[in-house]
Amino acid sequence: MKMTSTLAVILALVTPAVGLNGSLETIGDIRVLNLWGTWEEMGYAYGYLLGQDLKDFYEGYFLELAGTQENVEVLRTYFPIYFTVPGEFVDYADGIIAGASDTISLWSSVYGRNIDALDIFISSSVPDLSAVVDFPHLFCSSSSAWGAATLGDPVLLGDPAVSRNLDYYVDTGETILDQNLLIVHDPEIGQDWISISFPGFMGCLSGMNETGLNASLNMGNYSGTSQTAPTFVPICMALALGLSSEDFDSSGTCDISDVMTSVTTWNRSNSYDIHVTSPADIGISGNPVVVAEINNHTGYDFRYATDEPTISPYRMILTNHHRVLYPPVSCYRYSRLLDSLETNPDVTLDRLWNFMGAVGETPVPGLGGTLQTIIFQPEQRRTGLAFSSSETISYDKIPEWIEWSDIYPNHDPQSVEGEPFEPVDLHVYPNPASSVLYVTAEVSTSDQLQLFDLSGRQQNVFFSKITSGQYTADISDLGSGLYLLVNSSEIIESGSFLVLR
């Protein structure tokens, strides 16, 4: 594992003893959330490590995305009636809420109630619920190539690759630009899989599994809902189940049909185009790329390279419109990519990245733009990744190339020979705190209690002993936020608390 953040190292070290199945790290400027264990255990770690981010996302970004608090309440009423959440994600969401509540107060003065699992469900179902509420700027673009198209690239040598822009709403405060992250899952049962996402979101918008299957979700152009029965399963959760299952369609092998099946098994509430790629040997008749076109009104169909005769073989383009489920419509991004491929049909990794620059959009607060630019290489289980910031758009950055071996295994072995260590609890209270903090801990001296912010910076806070095992500190100079307290004499002990002003 590449640990480049002080805080990430601390979290990784304290994880086994406190029973937290997760850690935070950075790879270059990519924030990485590592999760392992059962779905509930992964969820708990998610909430514990990103509780404040999740709350900020829901109170700020999601509220602005939805438009009004009334719209949020409409979605909370609508969702339980028309949607069924797979058991894995019920456990995941329950874990997230439990983990977050152990680090922050989930009471929201914005909504006048506690943030709960239903909030996680609806924020994870924006593509589905955009059929009910007009969420702005849900656009994306992608392009893939393989075989003869990539044979001349010295890295690909004929292997498949796909590039992808995630275009999403950008809030007026641009907080979403600081929220992007790579989530690395190692479930107790099923495939290791990654999802490129942000706090407050479950499922998969863009992801890949250990077999090399990967998929990216685009919105389709025939939106709306006319068939409300049977109940819907959120499309990003369905996609994630296709990636995380050992063999979703029970065919005897894990191949491209598993994701094709997972995204078309249940009723869908809206219109989607999903770019699915795989290693060549687990494609369909040697074809490692397919686009699933899905619509509530009509059903679904699959698009292959042979369905696009204007494009040279072994190449696919996807923006936000169907081409086989409905007749194609004009799209300037599609036309721009098509013109480029007609001019030069040879595709390299550099060209795939540059394609996304040609169709990307500058993030505009209050409107939207490109948040993430990604390349997936299925054969190599390799990802090129960049996130937009307020200074630089993702496709203008040099991608951070992440090998599968950089992120897996994403935690230390869970069974280590020797006697198990029974840690002494470290308690921090009140939580949230404002001016004075109290700590229960077994330390030799008070200076073994060290405080860090979420950037890994140690804070200039001194603890004084009240009585045996009891300490206090003046934290009135700390800014609002989440902090980590570490017992440095036993690095396997930690606690976190929230400061509110």
C-alpha positions in Angstrom: 0.0 0.0 0.0 1.2 3.5 -0.7 0.7 5.5 2.4 1.5 9.2 1.7 -0.6 10.8 4.4 0.4 10.9 8.1 -3.2 10.5 9.1 -3.7 7.6 6.7 -0.8 5.8 8.4 -2.3 6.4 11.8 -5.7 5.2 10.8 -4.3 2.1 9.1 -2.3 1.2 12.3 -5.2 1.7 14.7 -7.7 -0.3 12.6 -7.2 -3.9 13.7 -7.4 -3.3 17.5 -10.5 -1.0 17.4 -12.3 -3.4 15.0 -12.6 -0.7 12.2 -12.7 -2.4 8.8 -11.3 0.6 6.9 -8.6 3.2 6.5 -7.9 6.4 4.6 -4.8 7.0 2.5 -3.7 9.1 -0.5 -2.1 8.0 -3.8 -0.7 11.1 -5.3 -3.6 13.6 -4.9 -6.2 10.8 -5.0 -8.0 10.2 -1.7 -8.6 6.5 -1.2 -11.0 4.9 1.2 -10.2 1.2 1.9 -13.0 -1.0 3.1 -13.2 -4.8 3.9 -15.3 -7.4 5.6 -19.1 -7.7 5.6 -21.2 -5.1 3.9 -22.2 -3.7 7.4 -18.6 -3.7 8.5 -17.5 -1.9 5.4 -20.4 0.6 5.9 -19.5 1.2 9.5 -15.9 2.1 8.5 -17.2 4.3 5.7 -19.3 6.3 8.1 -16.7 6.4 10.8 -14.0 7.7 8.6 -16.1 10.0 6.5 -18.9 11.0 8.8 -18.4 14.7 8.7 -17.9 14.7 4.9 -21.1 12.7 4.5 -23.0 15.2 6.7 -21.6 18.1 4.8 -22.5 16.5 1.5 -26.1 15.9 2.5 -26.7 19.2 4.2 -24.9 21.2 1.5 -24.4 19.6 -1.8 -27.3 17.3 -2.0 -29.8 19.9 -0.7 -28.6 22.3 -3.4 -28.7 19.5 -6.1 -32.3 18.7 -5.1 -33.3 22.4 -5.2 -35.3 22.7 -2.1 -35.8 20.9 1.3 -39.4 20.2 0.1 -37.9 18.2 -2.9 -35.8 16.2 -0.5 -38.8 15.3 1.6 -40.7 14.4 -1.6 -37.9 12.0 -2.5 -37.9 10.5 1.0 -41.6 9.8 0.7 -41.4 8.5 -2.9 -38.4 6.2 -2.4 -39.9 3.6 0.1 -43.0 3.2 -2.0 -41.4 2.5 -5.3 -37.9 1.2 -4.6 -36.5 -2.0 -3.1 -32.9 -1.8 -1.7 -30.9 -5.1 -2.0 -30.0 -6.5 1.4 -26.3 -5.8 0.9 -27.0 -2.1 0.6 -29.4 -2.1 3.6 -26.6 -3.5 5.7 -24.1 -1.0 4.1 -26.3 2.0 4.8 -27.1 0.9 8.4 -23.3 0.5 8.9 -22.6 4.0 7.5 -25.1 5.6 9.8 -23.8 3.6 12.8 -20.2 4.5 12.0 -21.0 8.2 11.5 -23.0 8.4 14.7 -20.0 7.2 16.6 -17.9 10.2 15.4 -20.3 13.0 14.9 -23.8 14.1 15.8 -26.2 13.2 13.0 -28.7 15.8 14.1 -29.2 18.2 11.2 -30.3 21.8 12.0 -30.9 22.2 8.3 -33.5 19.4 8.1 -34.6 19.5 11.8 -34.0 15.8 12.2 -31.3 13.2 12.3 -29.7 12.1 9.0 -30.6 8.4 8.5 -30.2 5.5 6.2 -33.1 6.7 3.9 -31.0 9.8 3.2 -28.1 7.5 2.1 -30.5 5.6 -0.1 -31.8 8.7 -2.0 -28.5 10.4 -2.4 -27.2 7.1 -3.9 -30.1 7.0 -6.3 -29.8 10.4 -8.0 -29.8 8.8 -11.5 -33.1 7.0 -10.7 -34.8 9.9 -8.9 -34.0 12.4 -11.6 -37.2 11.0 -13.1 -39.0 12.6 -10.2 -36.9 15.7 -9.4 -35.1 17.6 -12.2 -31.5 17.2 -11.0 -29.3 19.4 -13.1 -26.3 18.5 -15.3 -26.2 14.7 -15.1 -24.1 14.2 -18.3 -21.1 11.9 -19.1 -19.0 10.8 -22.1 -16.9 7.7 -22.8 -14.9 6.1 -25.6 -13.4 2.6 -25.8 -11.1 0.7 -28.2 -9.5 -2.7 -28.5 -8.0 -5.2 -30.9 -6.7 -3.7 -34.2 -7.6 -0.2 -32.9 -5.1 -0.3 -30.0 -2.5 -2.7 -31.5 -0.1 0.1 -32.2 -0.1 1.4 -28.7 3.1 0.2 -26.9 1.2 -0.3 -23.6 -2.1 -1.7 -24.8 -0.8 -3.9 -27.7 -4.3 -4.7 -28.8 -5.8 -4.9 -25.3 -9.1 -3.0 -24.5 -9.3 0.3 -22.7 -12.0 2.8 -22.0 -11.9 6.5 -21.0 -14.6 8.3 -19.2 -15.7 11.7 -18.0 -18.1 12.0 -15.1 -20.0 15.2 -15.6 -22.1 16.2 -12.5 -23.6 19.1 -10.7 -21.2 21.5 -9.0 -22.5 23.4 -6.0 -22.1 27.1 -5.6 -19.5 26.6 -2.9 -17.6 24.1 -5.0 -17.4 21.7 -2.1 -18.0 18.7 -4.4 -14.6 19.4 -6.0 -13.0 18.4 -2.7 -15.2 15.3 -2.1 -14.1 12.9 -4.9 -12.6 9.7 -3.8 -11.6 6.2 -4.8 -13.4 3.5 -2.7 -11.6 0.1 -2.6 -13.8 -2.7 -1.5 -12.7 -6.2 -0.2 -16.0 -7.9 0.7 -16.0 -10.9 2.9 -17.9 -12.8 0.0 -17.5 -11.9 -3.6 -15.1 -10.0 -5.9 -12.8 -7.2 -4.9 -14.0 -4.1 -6.6 -13.4 -0.4 -6.8 -15.8 2.5 -7.2 -14.9 6.1 -8.1 -17.4 8.2 -6.1 -17.8 10.7 -3.3 -19.1 10.6 0.3 -22.8 10.0 0.7 -23.0 7.6 -2.3 -23.3 3.8 -2.3 -23.1 1.7 -5.4 -21.2 2.4 -8.6 -21.1 5.2 -11.1 -17.7 4.1 -12.4 -15.9 0.9 -11.3 -14.0 -2.2 -11.9 -13.6 -5.6 -10.2 -10.7 -8.0 -9.8 -11.7 -10.0 -12.9 -11.3 -6.8 -15.0 -15.0 -6.2 -15.6 -15.7 -2.5 -15.5 -18.7 -0.3 -16.1 -19.6 3.4 -16.2 -23.1 4.9 -16.0 -24.4 7.6 -18.3 -27.9 9.0 -18.3 -30.0 8.2 -21.4 -32.2 10.6 -23.4 -35.6 9.0 -23.0 -36.2 9.7 -19.3 -39.2 9.4 -17.1 -41.3 6.7 -15.6 -44.4 5.1 -16.9 -44.1 1.6 -15.4 -43.9 1.6 -11.6 -44.3 -2.1 -11.0 -42.5 -4.2 -10.0 -40.5 -1.9 -7.6 -37.2 -0.4 -8.8 -33.7 -1.3 -7.7 -31.4 1.7 -7.9 -29.3 1.3 -11.0 -25.9 2.1 -9.3 -26.6 -0.6 -6.7 -27.5 -3.1 -9.5 -24.3 -2.3 -11.3 -22.3 -2.7 -8.1 -23.8 -6.1 -7.5 -22.8 -7.2 -11.0 -19.2 -6.2 -10.2 -19.0 -7.5 -6.6 -20.7 -10.9 -7.2 -18.6 -13.9 -8.0 -21.0 -15.0 -10.7 -24.1 -12.8 -10.8 -25.9 -14.7 -13.5 -24.9 -18.2 -12.2 -23.5 -19.1 -15.6 -20.5 -20.8 -14.0 -18.0 -18.1 -15.0 -17.5 -14.4 -14.1 -17.7 -12.6 -17.5 -19.2 -9.6 -19.2 -22.7 -11.1 -19.1 -22.7 -10.7 -15.3 -22.9 -7.0 -15.4 -25.2 -7.0 -18.5 -27.6 -9.2 -16.4 -27.3 -7.2 -13.2 -28.3 -3.9 -14.8 -31.2 -5.4 -16.7 -32.7 -7.8 -14.1 -34.9 -5.4 -12.2 -37.4 -2.7 -13.2 -35.6 0.6 -13.9 -37.1 4.0 -13.1 -35.3 6.1 -15.8 -33.1 6.0 -18.9 -29.5 4.9 -18.8 -26.6 4.0 -21.1 -23.9 1.9 -19.4 -20.5 1.3 -21.0 -19.3 -2.2 -20.0 -15.8 -3.4 -20.8 -13.9 -6.6 -19.9 -10.7 -8.5 -20.7 -11.0 -10.0 -24.2 -11.3 -13.6 -23.1 -14.5 -13.0 -21.0 -16.3 -10.8 -23.6 -19.0 -12.0 -25.9 -17.6 -13.9 -28.9 -14.3 -12.1 -28.3 -16.0 -8.7 -28.1 -14.9 -7.1 -24.8 -17.2 -4.0 -25.1 -21.0 -3.6 -25.0 -23.3 -0.7 -24.2 -26.4 -1.5 -22.2 -29.3 0.9 -23.3 -32.0 0.8 -20.6 -35.3 2.7 -20.4 -38.4 2.5 -18.2 -40.8 2.9 -21.1 -39.4 0.4 -23.5 -37.0 -2.0 -21.7 -33.5 -2.5 -22.8 -31.2 -3.5 -25.7 -27.5 -3.9 -26.2 -25.3 -2.0 -28.6 -22.2 -3.5 -30.1 -19.5 -2.1 -32.4 -21.3 -3.7 -35.4 -24.3 -1.5 -34.6 -22.3 1.6 -35.5 -21.1 1.2 -39.1 -19.9 4.8 -39.3 -17.1 4.0 -36.8 -14.2 1.7 -37.7 -14.5 -1.7 -36.0 -13.2 -2.2 -32.5 -14.2 1.2 -31.3 -17.2 2.5 -29.4 -18.5 6.0 -28.4 -21.0 6.7 -25.7 -22.5 10.0 -24.6 -26.1 10.4 -23.4 -28.4 9.0 -26.0 -29.6 5.6 -27.1 -28.8 4.4 -30.6 -30.4 0.9 -30.8 -33.3 1.2 -28.3 -34.4 4.4 -30.1 -33.1 6.1 -33.2 -30.0 8.2 -32.5 -30.3 11.9 -32.1 -27.7 14.6 -32.7 -25.1 15.1 -30.0 -22.1 17.5 -30.4 -19.9 15.4 -28.1 -20.6 12.2 -30.0 -20.0 14.0 -33.3 -16.7 15.4 -32.0 -15.4 12.0 -31.0 -16.6 10.4 -34.2 -14.8 13.1 -36.3 -11.6 12.4 -34.4 -11.8 8.6 -35.0 -12.7 9.1 -38.7 -9.6 11.3 -39.0 -7.3 8.8 -37.3 -8.8 5.4 -36.3 -5.7 4.4 -34.3 -6.2 4.7 -30.5 -3.6 5.1 -27.8 -3.9 5.7 -24.1 -2.9 9.3 -24.7 -5.6 9.8 -27.3 -8.2 8.2 -25.0 -7.4 10.7 -22.3 -7.4 13.6 -24.9 -10.8 12.5 -26.2 -12.2 13.3 -22.8 -10.6 16.8 -22.9 -12.3 17.3 -26.3 -15.7 16.6 -24.8 -15.2 17.7 -21.2 -16.8 20.7 -19.6 -15.2 23.3 -17.2 -16.9 22.9 -13.8 -19.2 25.9 -13.3 -20.6 26.5 -9.7 -24.3 26.4 -9.7 -24.4 24.5 -13.0 -22.0 21.6 -13.4 -19.1 20.2 -15.4 -16.5 17.4 -15.5 -15.6 16.2 -12.0 -13.6 13.0 -12.8 -11.7 11.7 -15.8 -10.8 8.0 -15.8 -9.2 5.3 -18.0 -9.8 1.7 -17.2 -7.5 -1.1 -18.6 -9.4 -4.3 -18.0 -6.6 -6.7 -18.9 -4.1 -5.1 -16.6 -6.6 -4.1 -13.8 -5.1 -0.7 -14.1 -6.8 2.7 -13.7 -5.7 6.2 -14.7 -7.5 8.8 -12.6 -7.7 12.5 -12.1 -10.2 14.7 -10.1 -11.1 18.3 -10.9 -10.2 21.0 -8.5 -11.1 24.7 -8.4 -7.7 25.3 -10.1 -7.5 22.5 -12.7 -10.0 20.4 -14.6 -9.4 16.6 -14.4 -8.8 16.0 -18.1 -6.1 18.8 -18.0 -4.2 16.9 -15.4 -1.7 14.1 -15.8 -3.6 10.9 -14.7 -2.5 9.1 -11.5 -1.9 5.5 -12.7 -3.0 3.1 -10.1 -2.1 -0.6 -10.4 -4.3 -3.3 -8.8 -1.3 -4.2 -6.7 -1.2 -0.6 -5.4 -4.6 -1.0 -3.7 -4.9 -4.7 -3.0 -4.5 -6.2 -0.5 -6.1 -3.1 1.1 -5.5 -4.1 4.7 -3.2 -6.2 6.8 -4.0 -10.0 7.2 -7.0 -10.5 9.5 -5.6 -13.6 11.2 -2.1 -13.2 12.7 -0.5 -15.9 14.8 0.0 -15.1 18.5 -2.2 -14.1 21.4 -4.9 -11.6 20.6 -4.4 -8.2 22.1 -7.1 -6.8 24.3 -7.0 -3.0 23.9 -7.9 -0.7 26.8 -10.8 1.5 25.7 -10.1 5.1 24.9 -13.1 7.3 25.5 -13.5 10.9 24.3 -16.3 13.2 25.6 -18.3 15.3 25.1 -18.8 14.6 21.4 -19.4 17.0 19.8 -17.1 19.2 21.9 -16.6 23.0 21.9 -14.2 24.2 24.6 -13.1 21.4 26.9 -12.4 17.8 26.1 -12.2 14.9 28.6 -10.4 11.6 27.9 -10.4 8.3 29.6 -7.2 6.4 28.7 -4.4 4.3 30.1 -1.2 6.2 29.4 2.0 6.7 31.4 2.2 10.4 30.8 -0.3 12.9 29.4 2.0 13.8 26.5 1.3 10.4 25.0 -2.1 11.7 24.0 -1.7 13.3 20.6 -4.3 15.1 18.5 -4.4 15.2 14.7 -6.7 16.9 12.2 -8.0 15.0 9.1 -5.0 16.3 7.0 -2.7 14.5 9.4 -1.4 17.6 11.1 -0.7 17.3 14.9 -2.5 20.0 16.9 -0.9 22.1 19.6 -3.2 20.8 22.4 -1.9 19.7 25.8 -3.6 17.3 28.1 -3.5 17.5 31.9 -4.2 14.7 34.3 -7.3 14.9 36.5 -6.9 11.5 38.2 -5.7 8.0 37.3 -6.8 7.4 33.7 -8.7 10.7 33.4 -7.4 13.7 31.4 -8.6 17.0 30.1 -7.6 19.6 27.5 -8.6 23.1 26.4 -9.6 22.9 22.8 -11.1 26.4 22.5 -8.6 27.3 19.8 -9.5 24.5 17.5 -11.6 25.1 14.4 -14.7 23.2 13.7 -14.1 19.8 12.2 -13.4 16.2 12.9 -10.2 15.3 14.9 -8.4 12.1 15.7 -7.0 11.5 19.2 -4.2 8.9 19.4 -2.6 7.1 22.4 1.0 7.1 21.1 2.1 4.7 23.7 -0.2 2.1 22.2 -0.7 3.2 18.6 -3.5 0.6 18.3 -5.7 2.9 20.3 -7.5 5.9 19.0 -10.7 7.9 19.2 -12.3 10.7 17.2 -14.5 13.6 18.1 -16.2 16.6 16.5 -15.6 20.2 17.4 -18.6 22.6 16.8 -18.5 26.3 17.0 
